[in-house]
Amino acid sequence: MAQNQETKQNPSEPKPCLSGRGITKVFGIGNKATTAVDHVDFDFNEGEFVSIVGESGSGKTTLSKMLLGLISVTEGEVRFQGQPRDISTGAKRREYWKNIQPIFQDPFSSYNMFYKIDAVLDDCLNMRGYRNASKEERTRLKDEACGFVNLKYAELTNKYPFELSGGQMQRLMIARIFLLKPKILMADEPTSMIDACSRATILDMLLKLRDEVNMTVIFITHDIGLAYYISDKVYIMEHGKFVESGPAETVILNPKADYTKRLINDVPKIYEKWDLDTVARK
């Protein structure tokens, strides 16, 4: 009886919704093999806002594609909601994708430009089980989703994605996530191609979305300052490895790894003279 009590999980403890042990990705074979992600371990908990921070080429996007199931894992195990992830068939992969959805860096390549915006939103409703809902109900849901991101569905209907600005496209991607309500959102540099004002708005929307449905947000970024502002937990990635991880304040205010310190020092400060020698040495 005592043993059963010991193994029972404390309800107040955070529950990992996505975990990995020894996750590795190797491209190529033999002497031409390149290890993009090198034996990383992680636990992303329900309702957390997690940032994976690193420079270009550090392995962030490769890791996110493995977690989305878009590319295979060379070595290691991904666990979803405590169980080994199984995406071995098309049906199982589609079921997994109901629970994990992406927002990509480039909004212009995220849409099929031959399909109208209505088709994008209708696909989400069909995936959520509203295929047989009335036209009025589907319009109400699409209007609600667009309103969440400060867009008007009435102004978008019958338009094509290329008729929108980059910021509007990114907002529409978030409206799509609002309709799908996945357990996990993988946001890969979703603000890098839009202006500063729109960037703050997009981040606030992601936080609001996280709070509304207890969604886990995995935020891929090279901007350590942005990660500090928005994250509960931060993973610092260099050359395919996690060199440091923990609560955002702990990692960024008291960094241990030299790479983390360098990322922090590279953030420009308006009250300090910029040291461009560090850039020249890289």
VENLIN-V963053 format. One record per residue. N is the residue number from 1. SS is DSSP state (H for helix, E for strand, C for the rest). OMEGA is omega as a letter, one per 40 degrees, with the letter a starting at -180 (none if undefined). Layout:
N|SS|OMEGA  N|SS|OMEGA
This chain:
1|C|i  2|H|a  3|H|i  4|H|i  5|H|a  6|H|a  7|H|a  8|C|a  9|C|i  10|C|a  11|C|a  12|C|i  13|C|i  14|C|a  15|C|i  16|E|i  17|E|i  18|E|a  19|E|i  20|E|i  21|E|i  22|E|a  23|E|a  24|E|i  25|E|i  26|E|i  27|E|i  28|C|a  29|C|i  30|H|a  31|H|a  32|H|a  33|C|i  34|E|i  35|E|a  36|E|i  37|E|a  38|E|i  39|E|i  40|E|i  41|E|i  42|E|i  43|E|i  44|E|a  45|E|i  46|C|i  47|C|a  48|C|i  49|E|a  50|E|i  51|E|i  52|E|a  53|E|i  54|C|i  55|C|i  56|C|a  57|C|a  58|C|i  59|C|a  60|H|a  61|H|i  62|H|i  63|H|a  64|H|i  65|H|i  66|H|a  67|H|i  68|H|a  69|C|a  70|C|i  71|C|a  72|C|i  73|C|i  74|C|a  75|E|i  76|E|a  77|E|i  78|E|i  79|E|i  80|E|a  81|C|i  82|C|a  83|E|i  84|E|a  85|C|i  86|C|i  87|C|a  88|C|i  89|C|i  90|H|a  91|H|i  92|H|i  93|H|i  94|H|i  95|H|i  96|H|a  97|H|i  98|C|a  99|C|i  100|E|a  101|E|a  102|E|i  103|E|a  104|C|a  105|C|a  106|C|a  107|H|a  108|H|i  109|H|a  110|C|a  111|C|i  112|C|a  113|C|i  114|C|a  115|C|i  116|E|a  117|H|i  118|H|a  119|H|i  120|H|a  121|H|i  122|H|i  123|H|i  124|H|i  125|H|i  126|H|i  127|H|i  128|C|i  129|C|i  130|C|a  131|C|a  132|C|i  133|C|i  134|C|i  135|H|a  136|H|a  137|H|i  138|H|i  139|H|i  140|H|a  141|H|i  142|H|i  143|H|i  144|H|a  145|H|i  146|H|i  147|H|i  148|H|a  149|C|i  150|C|i  151|C|i  152|C|a  153|H|a  154|H|i  155|H|a  156|H|a  157|C|a  158|C|i  159|C|i  160|E|a  161|H|a  162|H|i  163|H|a  164|C|i  165|C|i  166|H|i  167|H|i  168|H|i  169|H|i  170|H|i  171|H|i  172|H|i  173|H|i  174|H|i  175|H|i  176|H|i  177|H|i  178|H|i  179|H|a  180|H|a  181|C|i  182|C|i  183|C|a  184|E|i  185|E|i  186|E|a  187|E|a  188|E|i  189|C|a  190|C|a  191|C|a  192|C|a  193|C|a  194|C|a  195|C|a  196|H|a  197|H|i  198|H|i  199|H|i  200|H|i  201|H|i  202|H|a  203|H|i  204|H|i  205|H|i  206|H|i  207|H|i  208|H|i  209|H|i  210|H|a  211|H|a  212|H|a  213|H|a  214|C|a  215|C|i  216|E|i  217|E|i  218|E|a  219|E|a  220|E|a  221|E|i  222|C|a  223|C|a  224|H|i  225|H|i  226|H|i  227|H|i  228|H|a  229|H|a  230|H|a  231|C|i  232|C|a  233|E|a  234|E|i  235|E|i  236|E|a  237|E|i  238|E|i  239|C|i  240|C|a  241|E|i  242|E|a  243|E|i  244|E|i  245|E|i  246|E|i  247|E|a  248|H|a  249|H|a  250|H|a  251|H|a  252|H|i  253|H|i  254|C|a  255|C|i  256|C|a  257|C|i  258|H|a  259|H|i  260|H|i  261|H|a  262|H|i  263|H|a  264|H|a  265|H|a  266|C|i  267|C|a  268|C|i  269|C|a  270|C|a  271|C|i  272|C|i  273|C|a  274|C|i  275|C|a  276|C|i  277|H|i  278|H|i  279|H|a  280|H|a  281|H|a  282|C|none
